[in-house]
Amino acid sequence: MEFNLADLFELVADKVPDRLALIAGDHRLTYAELDARASRCAHHLIDAGIEPGSWVGIHSYNRAEWLEAMLGCFKARCVPINVNYRYVAEELRYLFDNADLAALFYEAEFGPVVEHIRDDLPKLRHFVRLDDGTGITDSIGAVDYEEALASASPVRDFAPRSPDDLYVLYTGGTTGMPKGVMWRQESIFFAAMGGGNYGGGGIERPEQITDNVSVAPLVTLALAPLMHGNAQWTAFVTLFGGNTVVMSAARRFDADAVWDLIEHEGVNTISLVGDAMARPLVDALAHREAPTALFALVSGGAILSPTIKAEMNARMAHVAILDSFGASETGANGAVDVTAKGPRFRMNEWTTVIDDHFQVCAVGSVGMLARRGHVPLGYWKDDAKSAATFVEVGGVRWAIPGDQAVIEGDGTISVLGRGSQCINSGGEKIFPEEVEAALKSHPGVFDATVVGVPDERWGEHVSAVVQLRPGASPSLDELAAHCREHVAGYKVPRALVVVDEMVRSPSGKPDYRWAKALAADQAAH
């Protein structure tokens, strides 16, 4: 046995079979129960003719079945693919086609949109529907999830697995459409799932994972959607330690309901994404006390603002508030401290800052954040982007996701920000080109530039600077409604600036600095 995610989970399940592994809504599963249901899910895929190496989509809100299906895919040597439940038909069609999905787990609510695009996806041949209580039906011919598991075997009689089996995480791409970041399972285990303290050391043999199983299990709330790496990595770090994962099965974020869940389940640690989640939680503490069992809150995917951190420290003096820096292309780089210059973390042998010649930068020089060791194989179906992001120099392979950074005199690294114009709203990546294309498809829009404007809750919100066609006068609401037909709701502009003429560079590229200043000035007034 080598470092394979399914193998590792089975080792832990055998070590603590009766320990509570997962709480999601009304579902409470021990390690043995979660393992058995995941095995049934795997056998169903195999019995349906889904071959090892096939990619399988999971289109669902947070629920126990999400994690069961993911583990089931790993057991069957299939590749689970995260699907953003906010995506509209155009985005889903692209994702399903790009991933060459062979099978799909989906909640009943999403049946109509899946049915709408299925004829464009000849490789997608098997469907499993999750009952969500909506009563929405479709004519896809899907198998009911519980019926699928009931008719499948829970026995672990699977073929040997490999550390080279894939883990794929879809994330935003340079054109706005998502890209699949491909990892070897062994690499993602060491880079982001606790195998080597997010570096290259740690356990030397898979069997040693049981040595790290907690004597007294902790309870961790993975608050973000499982369609995000933040929640996936949190869940697997928790499970590989023999602890208990809690997920909120609510469809909408309700801060008081989250605090009730934390208190009811005795949650010890929370993992969330930036101010978008933290702001409502800290506001809710104005009329209630923080649960005494809670001792740590970690943000990953978006840095907590100093204001929110200060408020949390004031209202939860017994809770450690931490930021974790990482990316789909690098894994988890470790905890950071947010300073006036931005996030800063300790440089180690795997993470540094390099210049254009791939040499380590001198102290104080701006370069690109880079990580070596356990890094991805590349982007699925994008050799050019892979070659630019994952670079081998002198036998050393680096992941360079695009963050500008500086090595400080004390040996820490200050992260200055993404070199591209990517907008981070509540932990969601939004690329301007995609929203600009949606805006410019409106008959009244001649040109458009999209930027992120600082937002107290979300970190940034989307603002559109547009040049209208003569005689046209669409409102923000009209343009937003139009955009919703092409992109997910969180990408839709929240503010609009109309200009007589768009400013662009001599090469024709948008002048994002000009547009951002214009949008920020309007927001300030």
C-alpha positions, 0 to 999 in steps of 0.5 A: 500500500502507498499513499492513496486517499481511499487506502488512508481513510480505510486505515483510520476507519479500521482503527476507530470504527465506532467513532463518530466521523460525520455530522451533516443535518440529520445524518450521523455516521461512524467511521464504519458506517461512512466507510460502508456507504462509500464502499457501496457507492464505489460498487455502484459506479463499478457495476454501472460500468464506470471504469477506473480513471473516469471523472465523476461530477458531484453537483450538490449542496453540502450534505453527507452524500457529498462526502460519501460520493467523493470517498466512493469515487476514490475507492473505485479509482474514479476522480470526483469533480467538484461542481459549483452549485451556483453555475448556470447552464452555460457554465455547467455545459463547459465544465461537464464537457471540459472534465469529460464527465462519465457520471454525475451525482446531482441533487433533484433541484438541479435536474432540469438544468442538467436535463437541458444540457445533457444532449450536448454531453455524449460522454456523460452516460450515468446519473445518480439523483439525490433526494433533496425534498424539493419534489422536482422531477426530470426525465434523465433516467437517473438512479436514486442514490439510496436505491443505488447504495441499497443494491450495492455491496459494502465489501472492500473487495476492490482492486489495488489502488495507486498513489498516482490516482488523481485528485482534481480540484476545479478552480477559476481560469484565466478566461473565467471558465474553471480549470481542473488542477490535477494532483497525484493523491500522494502529493495532495495528501502531503501538500494539503491534507495533513500528511506532512505538516503541509510540506514534505516530511511527516509520516513515511509509511501509510500505516503510520497514519493511525499513529496520528489518530487523536486519543480524544477526538476533536469536532471540526466544522467545515463551514464552506461548501464542499465544492471548494478546496477549503472544505475538502481539505478541512474534511480530510485533515479531520478524518485522517486524524480520526476526528469528527467532521461537521457540515451545515446542511442549510441552503442559506447562510444564517449566522445564528443557526451556525452558532446553534450548530456549533454549540449543539455539536460541541464544535472545537474548531471552525474552518471558513472563508474570509470576511464573507462568513466571518462578518455575520458570525461576529455580528451575531455575537453581539446578542449571544456568547461564543460557545465555550468548547470552541478554541480555534477559528481558521480562515482559508481561501480569503484572508480575514481583515484586521477589523474582523480579526480585532472584533473576533478577538474582542468577543471570543478571547478564548478562541485562536483566530488564524489565517491559512494561506494556500491555493488550488495550485500549491496546497496549504502553505501554512498559517499567516499573520495579517500585517499592514502590508498584507498576509505574511508567513514563515518561509520554509524549504518548500516555499520562497519567492523567485525572480523572472530567472527562477532564482530566489529573490534578494530580501526586499525584492518583489518576485513571484511566490513559488512552491516546490516539492509536492505540487500538481501535475498541471491543469487539465487540457491546458498545456500552455497554462500548465507550462507557465504555472508549473516550471521545472528548473535544474531538476526542481519543479515549482508551482508559481500561481501568480501571487507577487511577494517579498522576502522580508529581513526576518525571513518571513514572506509578505504576499502582495497580491495576485498579479492578475486582475482576479477578483476575490469576493467571499472566497470566490474567484471571479475573472473580469474577462468572463463578466466583461463578455457577459456585459458586452453581449447586452445590445446596449453595451459597447465596451466594458471593464470589470474590477473589484472594489473593496467591500466590508463583508465580501472583501471585494464586490464586482463593479462594472465600468461600461461605455454604452451604445448611442441611445442606450440607457440600460440600468444596473438591474437590467444589466445584472439580470442579463449577466445572470443568464451567462454567469453565476449570481456571485459574478454579477456586477453590484455597481455600475459606472457609465463613461463616455469613452473606455480607456485602454492601453495602446495594445488594446488591453483594458486599463484596469488601474483607471477603471478601479480608481473610477469605481472606487471613487464612485463607491466612496461617494 
